[in-house]
Amino acid sequence: MNDSLKILVVVGFLALILWNLGAGLYYMLSDKGQSKRTVNALTKRIILSIALILLVVLANYMGWIEFHGVGRNPNS
């Protein structure tokens, strides 16, 4: 898999997550508890976050990416 495609997919997921977070804030302020749009936006954000985590775990398992181990001693 191309490196730029991997980055594009992750950035796309993060953009959608932030969009739904902002939508939830907007709906919370504008609807004042009269609709379920806030709950729906935040539910979508949670689902997208879980999907992104599962995608990263799957990509590591399939060998598309490799965890680099932040803080790990490179000589061991």
N, CA, C and O atoms as a GROMACS GRO file, in nm:
protein
  304
    1MET      N    1   0.085  -0.118   0.000
    1MET     CA    2   0.000   0.000   0.000
    1MET      C    3   0.090   0.124   0.000
    1MET      O    4   0.190   0.129   0.071
    2ASN      N    5   0.054   0.221  -0.078
    2ASN     CA    6   0.130   0.344  -0.093
    2ASN      C    7   0.128   0.425   0.037
    2ASN      O    8   0.024   0.434   0.103
    3ASP      N    9   0.244   0.484   0.075
    3ASP     CA   10   0.253   0.560   0.199
    3ASP      C   11   0.159   0.681   0.200
    3ASP      O   12   0.097   0.711   0.302
    4SER      N   13   0.150   0.749   0.086
    4SER     CA   14   0.062   0.867   0.083
    4SER      C   15  -0.085   0.827   0.095
    4SER      O   16  -0.166   0.903   0.149
    5LEU      N   17  -0.120   0.709   0.044
    5LEU     CA   18  -0.258   0.661   0.059
    5LEU      C   19  -0.289   0.629   0.204
    5LEU      O   20  -0.399   0.657   0.252
    6LYS      N   21  -0.194   0.570   0.275
    6LYS     CA   22  -0.213   0.540   0.418
    6LYS      C   23  -0.237   0.669   0.496
    6LYS      O   24  -0.328   0.677   0.578
    7ILE      N   25  -0.155   0.768   0.468
    7ILE     CA   26  -0.168   0.896   0.538
    7ILE      C   27  -0.302   0.962   0.504
    7ILE      O   28  -0.368   1.018   0.590
    8LEU      N   29  -0.340   0.955   0.377
    8LEU     CA   30  -0.467   1.014   0.333
    8LEU      C   31  -0.586   0.949   0.403
    8LEU      O   32  -0.680   1.018   0.443
    9VAL      N   33  -0.584   0.818   0.418
    9VAL     CA   34  -0.694   0.746   0.485
    9VAL      C   35  -0.703   0.788   0.631
    9VAL      O   36  -0.813   0.815   0.681
   10VAL      N   37  -0.590   0.793   0.700
   10VAL     CA   38  -0.591   0.830   0.843
   10VAL      C   39  -0.635   0.975   0.859
   10VAL      O   40  -0.716   1.006   0.947
   11VAL      N   41  -0.582   1.064   0.777
   11VAL     CA   42  -0.621   1.205   0.786
   11VAL      C   43  -0.769   1.222   0.752
   11VAL      O   44  -0.837   1.305   0.813
   12GLY      N   45  -0.818   1.146   0.655
   12GLY     CA   46  -0.960   1.150   0.622
   12GLY      C   47  -1.047   1.108   0.740
   12GLY      O   48  -1.148   1.172   0.770
   13PHE      N   49  -1.008   0.999   0.806
   13PHE     CA   50  -1.082   0.955   0.924
   13PHE      C   51  -1.080   1.063   1.032
   13PHE      O   52  -1.182   1.093   1.092
   14LEU      N   53  -0.962   1.121   1.056
   14LEU     CA   54  -0.951   1.224   1.159
   14LEU      C   55  -1.035   1.347   1.124
   14LEU      O   56  -1.096   1.408   1.212
   15ALA      N   57  -1.039   1.384   0.996
   15ALA     CA   58  -1.122   1.497   0.954
   15ALA      C   59  -1.270   1.469   0.979
   15ALA      O   60  -1.343   1.556   1.026
   16LEU      N   61  -1.314   1.348   0.946
   16LEU     CA   62  -1.454   1.313   0.971
   16LEU      C   63  -1.486   1.311   1.120
   16LEU      O   64  -1.594   1.352   1.161
   17ILE      N   65  -1.391   1.263   1.201
   17ILE     CA   66  -1.412   1.261   1.346
   17ILE      C   67  -1.426   1.404   1.398
   17ILE      O   68  -1.516   1.433   1.477
   18LEU      N   69  -1.337   1.493   1.354
   18LEU     CA   70  -1.345   1.632   1.399
   18LEU      C   71  -1.471   1.701   1.348
   18LEU      O   72  -1.531   1.782   1.419
   19TRP      N   73  -1.511   1.668   1.225
   19TRP     CA   74  -1.634   1.726   1.170
   19TRP      C   75  -1.755   1.688   1.256
   19TRP      O   76  -1.838   1.773   1.289
   20ASN      N   77  -1.764   1.560   1.292
   20ASN     CA   78  -1.877   1.515   1.374
   20ASN      C   79  -1.870   1.571   1.516
   20ASN      O   80  -1.973   1.596   1.578
   21LEU      N   81  -1.750   1.592   1.568
   21LEU     CA   82  -1.736   1.654   1.698
   21LEU      C   83  -1.786   1.798   1.693
   21LEU      O   84  -1.857   1.843   1.783
   22GLY      N   85  -1.747   1.870   1.588
   22GLY     CA   86  -1.794   2.007   1.571
   22GLY      C   87  -1.944   2.014   1.548
   22GLY      O   88  -2.012   2.103   1.599
   23ALA      N   89  -1.996   1.919   1.470
   23ALA     CA   90  -2.140   1.915   1.447
   23ALA      C   91  -2.215   1.891   1.578
   23ALA      O   92  -2.319   1.951   1.602
   24GLY      N   93  -2.161   1.803   1.661
   24GLY     CA   94  -2.224   1.777   1.791
   24GLY      C   95  -2.227   1.903   1.877
   24GLY      O   96  -2.326   1.931   1.944
   25LEU      N   97  -2.117   1.979   1.874
   25LEU     CA   98  -2.113   2.104   1.950
   25LEU      C   99  -2.214   2.204   1.896
   25LEU      O  100  -2.288   2.268   1.971
   26TYR      N  101  -2.218   2.217   1.764
   26TYR     CA  102  -2.312   2.310   1.702
   26TYR      C  103  -2.457   2.272   1.735
   26TYR      O  104  -2.537   2.358   1.772
   27TYR      N  105  -2.490   2.145   1.720
   27TYR     CA  106  -2.627   2.101   1.748
   27TYR      C  107  -2.662   2.118   1.896
   27TYR      O  108  -2.776   2.150   1.930
   28MET      N  109  -2.563   2.097   1.983
   28MET     CA  110  -2.589   2.113   2.125
   28MET      C  111  -2.622   2.259   2.157
   28MET      O  112  -2.711   2.286   2.238
   29LEU      N  113  -2.551   2.352   2.093
   29LEU     CA  114  -2.575   2.493   2.121
   29LEU      C  115  -2.700   2.547   2.052
   29LEU      O  116  -2.770   2.632   2.106
   30SER      N  117  -2.730   2.497   1.932
   30SER     CA  118  -2.843   2.553   1.857
   30SER      C  119  -2.976   2.487   1.890
   30SER      O  120  -3.080   2.554   1.889
   31ASP      N  121  -2.977   2.358   1.918
   31ASP     CA  122  -3.104   2.287   1.942
   31ASP      C  123  -3.151   2.298   2.086
   31ASP      O  124  -3.270   2.283   2.113
   32LYS      N  125  -3.060   2.323   2.178
   32LYS     CA  126  -3.092   2.335   2.321
   32LYS      C  127  -3.168   2.214   2.375
   32LYS      O  128  -3.263   2.229   2.453
   33GLY      N  129  -3.127   2.095   2.333
   33GLY     CA  130  -3.186   1.974   2.386
   33GLY      C  131  -3.318   1.934   2.325
   33GLY      O  132  -3.384   1.844   2.378
   34GLN      N  133  -3.360   1.996   2.217
   34GLN     CA  134  -3.490   1.967   2.157
   34GLN      C  135  -3.485   1.856   2.053
   34GLN      O  136  -3.590   1.807   2.012
   35SER      N  137  -3.367   1.815   2.010
   35SER     CA  138  -3.358   1.708   1.910
   35SER      C  139  -3.245   1.611   1.948
   35SER      O  140  -3.170   1.635   2.042
   36LYS      N  141  -3.237   1.504   1.872
   36LYS     CA  142  -3.135   1.403   1.898
   36LYS      C  143  -3.016   1.417   1.804
   36LYS      O  144  -2.935   1.325   1.792
   37ARG      N  145  -3.003   1.532   1.736
   37ARG     CA  146  -2.893   1.550   1.642
   37ARG      C  147  -2.758   1.548   1.711
   37ARG      O  148  -2.660   1.499   1.655
   38THR      N  149  -2.750   1.602   1.833
   38THR     CA  150  -2.624   1.600   1.908
   38THR      C  151  -2.582   1.457   1.937
   38THR      O  152  -2.466   1.421   1.917
   39VAL      N  153  -2.674   1.377   1.984
   39VAL     CA  154  -2.644   1.238   2.016
   39VAL      C  155  -2.602   1.162   1.890
   39VAL      O  156  -2.508   1.082   1.894
   40ASN      N  157  -2.670   1.186   1.780
   40ASN     CA  158  -2.636   1.118   1.655
   40ASN      C  159  -2.496   1.156   1.607
   40ASN      O  160  -2.420   1.069   1.564
   41ALA      N  161  -2.461   1.284   1.614
   41ALA     CA  162  -2.329   1.328   1.570
   41ALA      C  163  -2.219   1.268   1.658
   41ALA      O  164  -2.116   1.224   1.607
   42LEU      N  165  -2.241   1.266   1.789
   42LEU     CA  166  -2.139   1.211   1.878
   42LEU      C  167  -2.131   1.059   1.867
   42LEU      O  168  -2.024   1.001   1.887
   43THR      N  169  -2.242   0.994   1.837
   43THR     CA  170  -2.240   0.849   1.813
   43THR      C  171  -2.159   0.817   1.688
   43THR      O  172  -2.082   0.722   1.686
   44LYS      N  173  -2.177   0.896   1.583
   44LYS     CA  174  -2.098   0.877   1.461
   44LYS      C  175  -1.950   0.897   1.489
   44LYS      O  176  -1.866   0.825   1.435
   45ARG      N  177  -1.917   0.995   1.575
   45ARG     CA  178  -1.778   1.021   1.609
   45ARG      C  179  -1.717   0.901   1.681
   45ARG      O  180  -1.604   0.863   1.653
   46ILE      N  181  -1.790   0.842   1.772
   46ILE     CA  182  -1.740   0.726   1.844
   46ILE      C  183  -1.721   0.608   1.750
   46ILE      O  184  -1.621   0.538   1.758
   47ILE      N  185  -1.816   0.586   1.661
   47ILE     CA  186  -1.806   0.477   1.564
   47ILE      C  187  -1.686   0.497   1.473
   47ILE      O  188  -1.613   0.402   1.446
   48LEU      N  189  -1.665   0.620   1.426
   48LEU     CA  190  -1.549   0.647   1.340
   48LEU      C  191  -1.417   0.628   1.416
   48LEU      O  192  -1.320   0.578   1.359
   49SER      N  193  -1.414   0.666   1.542
   49SER     CA  194  -1.293   0.648   1.623
   49SER      C  195  -1.261   0.501   1.642
   49SER      O  196  -1.146   0.460   1.630
   50ILE      N  197  -1.362   0.421   1.671
   50ILE     CA  198  -1.342   0.277   1.687
   50ILE      C  199  -1.299   0.215   1.555
   50ILE      O  200  -1.212   0.128   1.552
   51ALA      N  201  -1.361   0.258   1.444
   51ALA     CA  202  -1.324   0.205   1.313
   51ALA      C  203  -1.179   0.239   1.279
   51ALA      O  204  -1.108   0.157   1.222
   52LEU      N  205  -1.134   0.360   1.314
   52LEU     CA  206  -0.996   0.399   1.287
   52LEU      C  207  -0.899   0.314   1.369
   52LEU      O  208  -0.796   0.270   1.317
   53ILE      N  209  -0.930   0.289   1.494
   53ILE     CA  210  -0.844   0.205   1.578
   53ILE      C  211  -0.838   0.064   1.521
   53ILE      O  212  -0.730   0.006   1.512
   54LEU      N  213  -0.953   0.009   1.483
   54LEU     CA  214  -0.954  -0.126   1.425
   54LEU      C  215  -0.879  -0.131   1.293
   54LEU      O  216  -0.812  -0.230   1.264
   55LEU      N  217  -0.889  -0.026   1.213
   55LEU     CA  218  -0.816  -0.020   1.086
   55LEU      C  219  -0.666  -0.019   1.110
   55LEU      O  220  -0.592  -0.085   1.037
   56VAL      N  221  -0.619   0.055   1.210
   56VAL     CA  222  -0.476   0.058   1.241
   56VAL      C  223  -0.429  -0.078   1.290
   56VAL      O  224  -0.322  -0.124   1.251
   57VAL      N  225  -0.508  -0.143   1.374
   57VAL     CA  226  -0.471  -0.276   1.423
   57VAL      C  227  -0.469  -0.376   1.307
   57VAL      O  228  -0.377  -0.458   1.299
   58LEU      N  229  -0.568  -0.370   1.219
   58LEU     CA  230  -0.571  -0.458   1.102
   58LEU      C  231  -0.452  -0.433   1.010
   58LEU      O  232  -0.391  -0.527   0.961
   59ALA      N  233  -0.419  -0.306   0.988
   59ALA     CA  234  -0.306  -0.272   0.902
   59ALA      C  235  -0.176  -0.324   0.961
   59ALA      O  236  -0.088  -0.369   0.886
   60ASN      N  237  -0.161  -0.320   1.091
   60ASN     CA  238  -0.041  -0.376   1.154
   60ASN      C  239  -0.039  -0.527   1.139
   60ASN      O  240   0.066  -0.585   1.110
   61TYR      N  241  -0.151  -0.590   1.159
   61TYR     CA  242  -0.160  -0.736   1.148
   61TYR      C  243  -0.130  -0.783   1.004
   61TYR      O  244  -0.063  -0.884   0.985
   62MET      N  245  -0.178  -0.707   0.905
   62MET     CA  246  -0.157  -0.745   0.765
   62MET      C  247  -0.018  -0.706   0.715
   62MET      O  248   0.022  -0.746   0.606
   63GLY      N  249   0.056  -0.628   0.794
   63GLY     CA  250   0.190  -0.589   0.755
   63GLY      C  251   0.196  -0.463   0.669
   63GLY      O  252   0.301  -0.432   0.613
   64TRP      N  253   0.085  -0.392   0.658
   64TRP     CA  254   0.082  -0.269   0.579
   64TRP      C  255   0.156  -0.157   0.650
   64TRP      O  256   0.218  -0.072   0.586
   65ILE      N  257   0.150  -0.158   0.784
   65ILE     CA  258   0.224  -0.062   0.865
   65ILE      C  259   0.299  -0.139   0.972
   65ILE      O  260   0.270  -0.256   0.997
   66GLU      N  261   0.394  -0.072   1.033
   66GLU     CA  262   0.471  -0.135   1.141
   66GLU      C  263   0.482  -0.035   1.254
   66GLU      O  264   0.524   0.079   1.234
   67PHE      N  265   0.445  -0.078   1.374
   67PHE     CA  266   0.458   0.008   1.490
   67PHE      C  267   0.606   0.030   1.517
   67PHE      O  268   0.685  -0.064   1.510
   68HIS      N  269   0.643   0.153   1.546
   68HIS     CA  270   0.784   0.183   1.564
   68HIS      C  271   0.828   0.187   1.709
   68HIS      O  272   0.947   0.199   1.736
   69GLY      N  273   0.738   0.179   1.802
   69GLY     CA  274   0.773   0.167   1.943
   69GLY      C  275   0.836   0.293   1.999
   69GLY      O  276   0.956   0.295   2.024
   70VAL      N  277   0.759   0.396   2.019
   70VAL     CA  278   0.810   0.521   2.074
   70VAL      C  279   0.870   0.495   2.211
   70VAL      O  280   0.806   0.432   2.296
   71GLY      N  281   0.990   0.543   2.233
   71GLY     CA  282   1.057   0.526   2.361
   71GLY      C  283   1.134   0.396   2.375
   71GLY      O  284   1.200   0.374   2.477
   72ARG      N  285   1.126   0.310   2.275
   72ARG     CA  286   1.196   0.183   2.281
   72ARG      C  287   1.342   0.205   2.245
   72ARG      O  288   1.374   0.285   2.158
   73ASN      N  289   1.432   0.132   2.312
   73ASN     CA  290   1.574   0.142   2.284
   73ASN      C  291   1.602   0.074   2.150
   73ASN      O  292   1.574  -0.044   2.135
   74PRO      N  293   1.656   0.148   2.051
   74PRO     CA  294   1.676   0.088   1.918
   74PRO      C  295   1.784  -0.018   1.913
   74PRO      O  296   1.793  -0.093   1.816
   75ASN      N  297   1.868  -0.025   2.017
   75ASN     CA  298   1.979  -0.122   2.016
   75ASN      C  299   1.941  -0.256   2.077
   75ASN      O  300   2.021  -0.349   2.077
   76SER      N  301   1.819  -0.266   2.130
   76SER     CA  302   1.781  -0.393   2.195
   76SER      C  303   1.695  -0.478   2.104
   76SER      O  304   1.655  -0.588   2.142
   0.00000   0.00000   0.00000
